[in-house]
Amino acid sequence: MKQFSIIIFFISGIFFTQAQSDTTNLEEIRLKTSLDIEKSYQSASNISLLEREELLQSNQTTITPILNKIPGVYMQQGGVNTTKINIRGIGARAQFETNRLKLYLNNIPLSTANGTSILHDIDLTTLSGVKVIKGPQATKYGAGLGGVIQLNSVLEDHTYANSEILFGSYALLKQNFSLNVSEGNKKVNLTYNNLSSGGFRDNSNYQRESYFLNSEWQISEASKLQLVGQVVQLKGFIPSSLSRTDLEEDPTQAAFTWGQARGYESYTRGIFGLNFSTQLSSSITQNTSVFTNIRDAYEPRPFDILDEKNTGVGLRHTSEIEFNLFGRLSNLTLGGEFLRDDFDVSTFDNLYQQNEGRGALQGDLFSNLSQVRQYIEGFVTLDMPLSNRLDVKFGLATNKTFYDIEDLFSTPENSQTGEYDYDQVWLPNLVGTYNLKENQKLTASISRGFSVPTVEQSLTEDGTFNTRLQPEVGWNYELGYKAKWFKDQLLTEVNAYYMDVQNLLVARRVAEDQFVGINAGSTSHPGIEFSVKSNLNIQSWLTMQPYFNGSFNFYEFDEFTDQGTSYDGNQLTGVPSEQFSFGVDSQVGTHFFFYFQTNAVSEIPVNDSNSVYAESYAFSNLKAEYRLSLFNAITARFNFGVNNLFNEKYSSSIVTNAVGFGGSEPRYFYPGEPRNYFGSVGLQYMF
């Protein structure tokens, strides 16, 4: 990995021969202003934006509390490397990963061809903002059912070097070094991060090393070339979930078998993308991306050892054309995306019980599958004003997913080697926006999306591939209202929606910590979301931005029968019915910043029969920052924060439909961290 940092800096040397020598005044941190409120007002009703200042309000190890500010989004975190996100209930029944939504960095897909996304690999210091599109309205990104999370990376117009060290409870230590160079028509940002933590639970040590490159070359007035690359090396031990008794008696313990096996996951992951954009004329813009991702993972678990290798390549293109239609300026977008992933999945016996307490010991191979999964998507959108007040957007996307399996282990009689595919789907989208008044607007939409089963969901208990699984499909109906008040100092938003999902993919537990995917009926997803945020200039030296966001949902199973038991009418498993986030961001003078946030979540059903619930909870985070300039060119930053300020006991993640084996209690719950502290010191030098 050290050699990779040398290569990155060598590449940057090709782009840039010298740094700027002018001393530039430092840019102060800027809290939300009326410009940010205007930006949120102009965005679509199902789109939420997070600025860089918000992303860095946590201890930088996780985006979870920040992402959970967004109504309709619920991110669970069982550990630094065990996260999952659901949007409006889509993805709630995933066990240990995020699926059914798409993740992009700039214009580069981070999701695999089966929809699996890893967000916790992306260090927050490398991001300039996050956009979340909820539901299947993101036609320009293809065929997602849950939605899209788009990450934008840092690349600034001035030259600086930045270093920061962060420390905290449970042996938390994070080192961050970055260099941003801007000269003429070229920019480059290089970032190195090293994050380690002992964790508050047994068997929860974590180590991640990350290298990140973002660069841009303005080839001409009309053309621009961008290069993005990241390499991550990670090893995280897994304490796994606990029963309710263990959760209440000692939440610091690891699950017995995971502690005995010293289970962990380890992988090296690389993402590289090249994006070329050009303005062909005053009315035509084109954007083309080529990209690749590589992942080599090894995960010793109590019941087996999983060895995975994944190599992906892809291409994405969009063309935007502005033209007059019936005397009004309209916008037409045409595009497509192709992605191919090669998966090699092997499982071995784990003989840890014979290894005298030293952890995993690889035994015999008992499954070996190679799968090539690829999809082709096409999409078109037409944004057309029908009057001064009414704007209509038509969209249509299509997806064709197919895969080849090579079974390298089974006998010829049982081999699954062959070619398979899912039916081609057509996904229409219609959105209408009506401006009631100058500062009020109403939006209505109808859209359709789908999501394919992941590789992990498709594996049966004996390691073979379930070729009978079908993708989830669903229609979404939505009505939204936005308004600005008091000279654009207050923004209010309300959205009501209804989504019905067919071919519901659920996880059936077949052994301890082992699940298989099945199609088991349909669900309905009605809900209401609201958001209120303001910018208050109380005094010349005091600015405050309070906010209050929330969601109410009424998700339930319409038709769902599993192993002869009907769960029709039950509440959807794994989703809270109410969720709220409120807090305040403050600036005192020009140097002191204060952030306070509370996330509150109602009880969550953890099994399909709704007989067991995770308890409701509310936890608060607090952070203070002091920033000052030294010698004109140097800025010093001092941060101190407290997570879970009131030491709330809660479950930060759950495992749905856990089953106890051998007379043991089901292990549904991941305990949340108790009160913990962190602080950091950073220096920035402007060239």
C-alpha positions in Angstrom: 0.0 0.0 0.0 2.9 2.4 0.7 4.0 2.0 -2.9 0.6 3.2 -4.1 1.0 6.5 -2.3 4.2 7.0 -4.2 2.5 6.2 -7.5 -0.3 8.7 -6.8 2.1 11.5 -6.0 4.1 10.7 -9.1 0.9 10.9 -11.2 0.1 14.3 -9.6 3.6 15.4 -10.6 2.8 14.7 -14.2 -0.2 17.1 -14.0 1.5 19.8 -12.0 5.1 21.1 -12.1 4.9 23.7 -9.3 2.5 25.0 -6.7 1.1 28.5 -6.5 3.3 30.9 -4.5 0.7 33.6 -3.7 -0.7 33.8 -0.2 -4.4 33.7 -0.1 -6.8 34.7 2.7 -8.3 31.6 4.3 -12.0 30.9 3.7 -14.0 30.8 6.9 -16.4 28.1 7.6 -19.9 29.1 6.4 -23.0 27.9 7.9 -26.2 27.6 5.9 -27.5 30.8 4.4 -30.4 31.9 2.2 -28.5 30.6 -0.8 -28.5 27.1 0.7 -32.2 27.4 1.4 -32.8 28.5 -2.2 -30.8 25.5 -3.5 -32.9 23.1 -1.4 -36.1 24.9 -2.6 -35.1 24.5 -6.3 -34.3 20.8 -6.0 -37.0 18.2 -6.6 -39.4 17.3 -3.8 -37.8 13.9 -3.2 -34.2 15.1 -3.2 -32.2 16.0 0.0 -28.8 17.7 0.1 -26.1 17.5 2.7 -23.3 20.1 2.5 -19.6 19.5 3.5 -20.0 21.4 6.8 -22.8 18.9 7.8 -20.8 15.8 6.9 -17.9 16.9 9.2 -20.1 17.5 12.2 -19.6 13.9 13.5 -16.3 12.3 14.5 -15.6 11.6 10.8 -15.7 7.8 11.3 -19.3 7.4 10.2 -22.0 9.2 8.2 -24.8 7.4 10.0 -26.1 10.2 12.3 -25.8 12.8 9.5 -27.6 10.7 6.9 -30.3 9.9 9.4 -31.1 13.7 9.4 -32.9 13.1 6.0 -36.6 12.1 6.4 -37.3 8.7 4.9 -33.7 7.5 5.2 -32.7 5.1 8.0 -29.1 3.9 8.2 -28.2 1.2 10.8 -24.6 0.6 12.0 -23.7 -2.5 13.9 -20.0 -1.6 13.7 -17.7 0.6 11.7 -17.7 -2.0 8.9 -21.3 -3.3 9.4 -23.8 -0.8 7.9 -27.0 -0.9 5.9 -29.3 1.8 4.5 -32.9 1.7 3.7 -34.9 4.4 1.9 -38.6 4.5 2.5 -38.4 0.9 3.7 -36.6 -0.4 0.6 -33.6 -2.4 1.7 -34.9 -2.7 5.3 -34.6 -6.5 5.3 -31.0 -6.6 4.1 -29.0 -8.4 6.8 -25.4 -7.0 6.8 -25.1 -4.8 3.7 -26.8 -2.0 1.7 -28.7 -3.1 -1.4 -31.7 -2.0 -3.6 -30.3 1.5 -4.0 -27.5 2.9 -6.2 -24.4 4.7 -5.0 -22.3 7.1 -7.2 -19.1 9.1 -6.6 -19.3 12.0 -9.0 -20.4 10.2 -12.2 -18.8 6.9 -11.3 -21.1 4.0 -10.0 -19.9 2.5 -6.7 -22.6 -0.1 -6.6 -22.0 -3.6 -8.1 -24.1 -5.1 -10.9 -26.3 -6.7 -8.3 -27.0 -3.5 -6.4 -24.7 -4.0 -3.4 -23.2 -0.7 -2.2 -20.5 0.0 0.4 -20.6 3.5 1.8 -18.5 3.2 4.9 -15.3 2.9 2.8 -15.6 6.5 1.7 -13.9 8.9 4.1 -16.0 12.0 4.9 -13.1 14.3 4.5 -12.9 13.6 0.8 -16.5 14.7 0.1 -17.9 18.1 -0.7 -21.5 17.1 -0.5 -24.1 14.3 -0.8 -27.4 14.2 -2.7 -30.0 11.6 -1.8 -32.8 10.9 -4.3 -35.6 8.9 -2.7 -37.6 6.3 -4.5 -37.5 5.3 -8.2 -37.7 8.8 -9.7 -34.0 9.0 -10.6 -34.5 8.0 -14.2 -31.1 9.5 -15.2 -29.5 6.8 -13.0 -31.4 3.9 -14.4 -33.4 1.3 -12.6 -33.1 1.7 -8.8 -36.1 0.9 -6.6 -34.9 2.4 -3.3 -33.2 5.5 -4.8 -29.8 7.0 -5.4 -27.1 8.4 -3.2 -24.7 10.7 -5.1 -21.4 11.6 -3.5 -19.4 14.6 -4.7 -15.7 14.7 -4.0 -13.6 17.6 -2.8 -11.7 19.6 -5.5 -11.1 23.3 -4.7 -9.8 26.3 -6.6 -6.9 27.1 -4.3 -3.7 25.3 -3.2 -3.3 24.0 0.3 -1.9 21.2 2.5 -4.0 19.9 5.3 -3.2 17.5 8.2 -5.4 16.4 11.1 -5.2 13.9 13.9 -8.4 12.7 15.7 -8.5 10.7 18.8 -11.4 9.4 21.0 -12.8 6.8 23.3 -12.1 3.1 22.7 -8.7 3.7 21.2 -10.1 5.7 18.3 -7.3 7.2 16.2 -7.6 8.8 12.8 -4.8 10.5 10.8 -5.7 12.5 7.7 -3.3 14.2 5.2 -4.4 15.9 2.1 -3.0 18.1 -0.6 -5.1 20.2 -3.0 -3.3 21.9 -5.9 -5.0 24.4 -8.3 -2.9 25.9 -11.1 -4.1 27.2 -14.4 -6.4 24.6 -16.0 -5.5 21.8 -13.7 -6.6 20.8 -10.2 -5.8 17.8 -8.1 -6.7 16.6 -4.6 -4.7 13.8 -2.9 -5.9 12.4 0.5 -4.5 9.7 2.8 -6.5 8.4 5.8 -5.6 5.9 8.5 -8.4 5.0 10.9 -8.2 2.5 13.7 -10.4 1.7 16.7 -10.5 -0.9 19.5 -14.3 -0.7 19.6 -16.3 -0.9 22.8 -17.2 -4.6 22.3 -15.0 -7.7 22.4 -13.7 -8.8 19.0 -14.3 -5.4 17.4 -10.9 -4.1 16.5 -10.9 -2.1 13.2 -8.2 -0.8 10.9 -8.7 1.0 7.6 -6.1 2.6 5.3 -7.3 4.7 2.4 -5.8 6.6 -0.5 -7.9 8.9 -2.6 -7.2 10.9 -5.8 -9.5 13.4 -7.5 -8.2 15.5 -10.4 -9.5 17.7 -13.2 -8.0 19.0 -16.4 -9.7 21.8 -18.3 -8.6 20.7 -21.8 -10.3 23.6 -23.5 -13.1 26.1 -22.9 -15.6 23.4 -23.9 -14.0 20.2 -22.6 -12.9 18.8 -19.2 -11.3 15.5 -18.1 -11.6 14.2 -14.6 -9.8 11.3 -12.9 -11.0 9.7 -9.7 -9.3 6.8 -7.8 -9.5 5.2 -4.4 -7.7 2.2 -2.8 -8.9 0.9 0.6 -7.3 -1.8 2.7 -9.5 -2.9 5.6 -9.6 -5.5 8.4 -12.5 -5.3 10.8 -13.3 -7.9 13.4 -17.0 -8.8 13.9 -18.6 -9.1 17.3 -22.0 -9.8 15.6 -25.5 -9.5 17.2 -26.7 -10.3 20.7 -29.8 -11.8 22.3 -32.0 -9.5 24.4 -30.7 -11.0 27.6 -27.0 -10.5 26.6 -27.8 -7.0 25.4 -29.2 -6.0 28.8 -26.6 -7.9 30.9 -23.4 -7.0 29.0 -23.6 -5.2 25.6 -19.8 -5.2 25.4 -19.5 -8.9 24.8 -19.3 -10.5 21.4 -21.6 -13.2 20.2 -20.2 -16.4 21.6 -19.4 -18.2 18.4 -18.0 -15.1 16.7 -15.8 -14.4 19.7 -14.6 -18.0 19.8 -13.9 -18.0 16.0 -12.4 -14.5 16.2 -14.5 -13.7 13.1 -13.5 -10.8 10.9 -13.7 -9.5 7.3 -10.7 -8.3 5.4 -10.5 -6.8 1.9 -8.6 -4.7 -0.5 -10.8 -2.5 -2.7 -10.0 -0.2 -5.6 -12.1 2.2 -7.7 -10.9 4.1 -10.7 -12.9 6.3 -13.1 -12.2 8.6 -16.0 -14.9 11.2 -16.9 -14.9 13.3 -20.1 -17.4 16.1 -20.5 -17.7 18.5 -23.5 -19.9 21.3 -24.7 -20.5 20.4 -28.3 -22.5 23.6 -28.9 -24.4 26.2 -26.9 -27.3 23.6 -26.6 -25.6 20.2 -26.5 -23.5 18.8 -23.7 -22.1 15.3 -23.5 -20.6 13.3 -20.6 -18.8 10.0 -20.8 -17.3 7.9 -18.0 -15.3 4.7 -18.0 -14.6 3.0 -14.7 -13.4 -0.2 -13.0 -13.7 -1.6 -9.5 -11.7 -4.4 -7.8 -12.4 -6.2 -4.6 -10.6 -9.1 -3.0 -12.3 -10.2 0.3 -11.7 -12.9 2.9 -14.2 -13.4 5.7 -13.8 -16.2 8.3 -17.2 -16.8 9.9 -18.1 -19.4 12.6 -20.0 -21.5 10.1 -17.6 -21.2 7.1 -14.9 -19.1 5.4 -16.0 -16.9 2.5 -13.5 -16.0 -0.1 -14.8 -13.5 -2.7 -13.1 -11.8 -5.6 -14.9 -9.2 -7.7 -13.7 -7.3 -10.8 -16.0 -4.8 -12.5 -15.8 -2.6 -15.6 -18.3 -0.2 -17.0 -19.3 2.7 -19.2 -21.8 5.5 -18.7 -22.8 8.2 -21.1 -25.3 11.1 -21.2 -26.2 13.7 -23.8 -28.2 16.8 -22.8 -29.9 18.9 -25.5 -31.6 22.2 -24.9 -34.2 23.3 -27.5 -37.3 25.2 -27.9 -40.6 23.2 -27.8 -43.8 25.1 -28.4 -41.9 28.3 -27.8 -40.5 27.2 -24.4 -36.9 26.2 -23.5 -36.9 22.4 -22.9 -34.2 19.9 -22.0 -33.8 16.4 -23.4 -31.4 13.9 -21.8 -30.4 10.6 -23.5 -28.1 8.1 -21.9 -27.1 4.6 -21.0 -25.0 2.6 -18.6 -23.2 -0.7 -18.9 -21.7 -2.6 -16.0 -20.1 -6.0 -15.9 -19.0 -7.7 -12.7 -17.0 -11.0 -12.4 -17.7 -12.7 -9.1 -15.6 -15.7 -7.8 -17.2 -17.0 -4.6 -15.7 -19.9 -2.7 -16.6 -21.3 0.8 -14.5 -23.5 3.0 -14.9 -25.3 6.3 -13.8 -23.2 9.3 -11.9 -25.4 11.7 -11.4 -22.7 14.4 -12.4 -25.1 17.1 -9.3 -27.2 16.3 -7.0 -24.1 16.3 -6.4 -23.8 20.0 -8.0 -20.3 20.3 -6.1 -18.7 17.5 -9.1 -18.1 15.4 -9.9 -19.2 11.8 -8.3 -22.3 10.3 -9.2 -23.0 6.7 -10.5 -26.5 6.0 -11.9 -28.2 2.9 -13.5 -26.4 0.0 -17.3 -27.1 -0.2 -18.5 -24.6 -2.9 -16.8 -22.8 -5.7 -18.9 -20.6 -8.1 -17.9 -18.1 -10.7 -20.6 -15.7 -11.9 -20.4 -13.0 -14.6 -23.3 -10.5 -14.0 -23.9 -7.6 -16.3 -26.6 -5.2 -17.1 -27.4 -2.7 -19.8 -29.6 0.3 -19.0 -30.9 3.0 -21.3 -32.8 6.1 -20.2 -34.4 9.3 -21.6 -35.9 12.3 -19.9 -37.7 15.3 -21.3 -38.1 18.4 -19.0 -40.7 20.6 -20.6 -42.4 23.8 -19.2 -46.0 23.9 -20.3 -46.7 27.3 -18.9 -45.1 29.9 -16.6 -46.3 27.9 -13.6 -46.4 24.3 -14.8 -43.3 22.2 -15.6 -43.6 18.5 -16.6 -40.8 15.9 -16.8 -41.2 12.7 -18.7 -38.8 9.8 -18.1 -38.3 6.3 -19.3 -35.6 3.8 -18.4 -35.1 0.2 -19.3 -32.9 -2.5 -17.9 -31.7 -5.9 -19.0 -29.7 -8.0 -16.5 -28.2 -11.3 -17.3 -25.5 -13.6 -15.8 -23.5 -16.6 -16.5 -22.6 -19.3 -13.8 -19.7 -21.6 -13.9 -20.0 -24.2 -11.2 -16.5 -25.4 -10.5 -17.2 -27.8 -7.6 -20.5 -29.8 -8.2 -20.8 -33.0 -10.1 -22.0 -32.8 -13.7 -25.4 -34.0 -12.6 -25.8 -31.2 -10.0 -23.8 -28.5 -11.8 -25.5 -25.1 -12.3 -23.2 -24.0 -15.1 -25.3 -22.1 -17.6 -26.6 -18.8 -18.8 -29.5 -17.0 -17.1 -31.2 -13.6 -17.2 -34.0 -11.5 -15.8 -36.9 -10.2 -17.9 -36.3 -6.8 -19.5 -38.1 -4.1 -17.5 -39.5 -0.7 -18.6 -39.6 2.0 -16.0 -41.7 5.1 -16.8 -41.6 8.3 -14.7 -43.8 11.3 -14.8 -43.3 14.4 -12.6 -45.3 17.6 -12.6 -44.4 20.8 -10.7 -46.8 23.7 -10.3 -45.8 27.0 -8.8 -48.7 28.1 -6.6 -47.0 31.4 -5.7 -43.6 32.9 -6.1 -42.3 31.0 -3.0 -44.6 27.9 -3.0 -44.8 24.9 -5.3 -46.6 21.6 -5.5 -45.1 18.5 -7.1 -46.9 15.2 -8.1 -45.2 12.1 -9.6 -45.7 8.5 -10.6 -42.7 6.2 -11.2 -41.7 2.6 -11.4 -38.4 0.9 -10.3 -36.9 -2.6 -9.7 -34.0 -4.3 -8.0 -32.3 -7.6 -8.7 -31.3 -10.1 -6.0 -27.7 -9.8 -4.8 -25.2 -12.7 -5.1 -25.4 -13.3 -1.4 -29.2 -13.5 -1.4 -29.0 -15.9 -4.4 -26.8 -18.5 -2.6 -28.6 -21.4 -0.9 -27.5 -23.0 2.3 -25.3 -25.5 0.5 -23.6 -22.8 -1.6 -25.4 -23.4 -4.8 -27.2 -20.6 -6.8 -30.9 -20.0 -6.6 -31.8 -19.3 -10.2 -35.6 -19.0 -9.4 -35.4 -15.7 -7.5 -37.1 -12.8 -9.2 -36.4 -9.1 -9.0 -38.5 -6.8 -6.8 -40.6 -4.3 -8.7 -42.7 -1.4 -7.5 -44.7 1.6 -8.4 -44.3 4.9 -6.4 -46.9 7.7 -6.2 -46.0 10.9 -4.6 -47.2 14.4 -3.8 -45.0 17.2 -2.4 -45.2 20.8 -1.2 -42.4 23.3 -0.7 -42.4 26.9 0.5 -40.0 29.6 1.5 -41.0 32.2 4.1 -39.7 35.4 5.7 -37.4 36.6 2.9 -36.1 33.1 2.2 -34.9 32.5 5.8 -37.3 29.6 6.4 -37.9 26.5 4.3 -40.7 24.0 4.8 -41.3 20.8 2.9 -43.9 18.0 3.1 -44.1 14.9 1.0 -46.7 12.1 1.0 -46.1 8.9 -1.0 -47.3 5.4 -1.6 -45.2 2.6 -3.0 -46.3 -1.0 -3.6 -43.6 -3.7 -4.0 -44.1 -7.1 -5.7 -41.9 -10.2 -5.6 -40.7 -9.1 -2.1 -37.2 -10.4 -1.4 -36.8 -11.7 2.2 -34.1 -13.4 4.1 -34.9 -16.8 5.6 -32.6 -18.0 8.3 -31.5 -21.6 7.8 -28.7 -21.8 10.3 -27.0 -19.6 12.9 -25.9 -16.5 11.1 -26.8 -18.0 7.7 -29.6 -16.7 5.5 -31.0 -17.4 2.1 -33.2 -15.2 -0.1 -36.7 -16.0 -1.2 -39.5 -14.2 -3.0 -42.4 -14.0 -0.5 -45.2 -11.7 -1.6 -45.8 -8.0 -1.6 -45.7 -4.9 0.7 -47.2 -1.5 0.7 -45.2 1.6 1.7 -47.3 4.7 2.5 -45.6 7.5 4.3 -45.4 11.2 5.1 -42.1 13.2 5.4 -41.6 16.7 6.6 -38.6 19.1 6.9 -38.3 22.6 8.5 -35.0 24.5 8.5 -34.2 28.1 9.0 -31.4 30.7 9.1 -31.5 33.1 12.0 -29.2 36.0 12.3 -29.9 36.8 15.9 -27.1 39.3 16.4 -24.1 40.4 14.3 -22.0 37.9 16.2 -24.5 35.1 16.5 -26.0 33.0 13.7 -28.2 29.9 14.4 -29.7 27.4 12.0 -32.3 25.2 13.7 -33.9 22.3 11.9 -36.6 19.7 12.5 -37.1 16.7 10.2 -39.3 13.7 10.5 -41.2 10.9 8.9 -44.3 8.8 9.6 -44.8 5.5 7.7 -47.3 2.8 7.7 -45.5 0.0 5.9 -47.0 -3.4 6.0 -47.2 -6.8 4.3 -50.0 -7.0 1.8 -49.6 -10.7 0.9 -46.8 -12.5 2.6 -46.7 -16.2 3.4 -43.5 -17.9 4.5 -43.3 -21.7 5.2 -47.1 -21.9 5.5 -47.5 -19.0 7.9 -49.4 -15.9 6.7 -48.1 -12.4 7.8 -50.7 -10.4 5.8 -51.3 -7.0 7.5 -48.2 -7.1 9.8 -45.9 -4.2 10.0 -42.9 -4.4 7.7 -39.9 -5.8 9.6 -36.8 -3.7 10.3 -38.2 -0.2 9.9 -39.3 2.3 12.5 -42.8 3.8 12.0 -41.6 7.2 13.3 -38.3 8.9 13.0 -37.2 12.4 13.9 -34.0 14.5 13.8 -33.7 17.9 15.2 -30.9 20.2 16.3 -29.1 23.5 15.7 -25.9 24.6 14.0 -24.5 27.8 15.5 -21.7 30.3 14.8 -20.5 32.6 17.5 -18.3 35.4 16.1 -15.9 34.4 13.4 -14.0 31.6 15.2 -16.4 29.4 17.3 -18.9 26.8 15.9 -21.3 24.7 17.8 -23.4 21.7 16.6 -26.1 19.8 18.4 -28.2 17.0 17.0 -30.7 14.5 18.3 -32.0 11.5 16.4 -35.2 9.8 17.7 -36.5 6.5 16.5 -39.7 4.6 17.4 -39.7 0.9 18.2 -38.8 -1.5 15.3 -40.4 -4.9 14.7 -37.5 -7.4 14.3 -39.5 -10.5 13.2 -42.3 -10.9 10.6 -44.8 -12.0 13.3 -44.3 -8.6 15.0 -43.9 -10.5 18.4 -40.5 -8.9 19.2 -39.5 -5.2 18.9 -36.3 -3.2 19.3 -37.1 -0.5 21.8 -37.5 3.1 20.8 -34.6 5.5 21.5 -33.3 9.0 21.2 -29.6 9.9 21.3 -27.8 13.2 21.0 -24.5 14.3 19.6 -22.6 17.5 20.5 -19.6 19.1 18.8 -17.7 22.4 19.3 -15.0 23.7 17.0 -12.6 26.6 17.3 -10.8 27.9 14.3 -8.2 30.6 14.1 -5.6 32.0 11.6 -1.9 31.9 12.2 0.7 33.9 10.2 -1.9 34.6 7.5 -1.3 31.4 5.6 -2.0 28.8 8.4 -5.4 27.9 9.9 -5.6 25.9 13.1 -8.7 23.9 14.0 -9.6 22.4 17.4 -12.6 20.1 17.8 -14.2 18.4 20.8 -17.3 16.3 20.8 -19.5 13.9 22.6 -21.5 11.2 21.0 -24.6 9.7 22.8 -24.5 12.7 25.2 -27.1 11.3 27.6 -25.7 7.7 27.5 -28.8 6.2 25.9 -28.9 2.3 25.7 -30.2 1.3 22.3 -29.9 -1.0 19.4 -27.9 0.6 16.6 -28.8 -2.2 14.1 -30.9 -5.3 14.1 -30.9 -8.7 12.4 -34.4 -9.4 11.2 -36.0 -12.8 11.8 -33.1 -14.2 13.8 -33.6 -17.8 15.1 -32.2 -19.4 18.2 -30.4 -22.7 17.7 -29.7 -25.3 20.3 -32.0 -23.8 22.8 -30.3 -20.3 22.6 -32.2 -17.0 22.3 -32.4 -15.4 18.9 -29.7 -12.7 18.4 -31.6 -9.7 17.0 -29.6 -6.8 18.4 -26.4 -4.8 17.8 -25.8 -2.6 20.8 -25.2 1.1 20.2 -22.1 2.8 21.5 -22.4 4.3 25.0 -21.4 7.8 25.7 -18.0 8.5 24.1 -15.7 11.4 23.4 -13.5 12.6 20.6 -11.3 15.5 19.8 -9.1 16.6 16.9 -6.4 19.1 16.0 -5.9 20.2 12.4 -3.6 22.5 10.5 -4.1 23.9 7.0 -1.4 25.7 5.1 -2.3 27.9 2.1 0.3 28.2 -0.6 
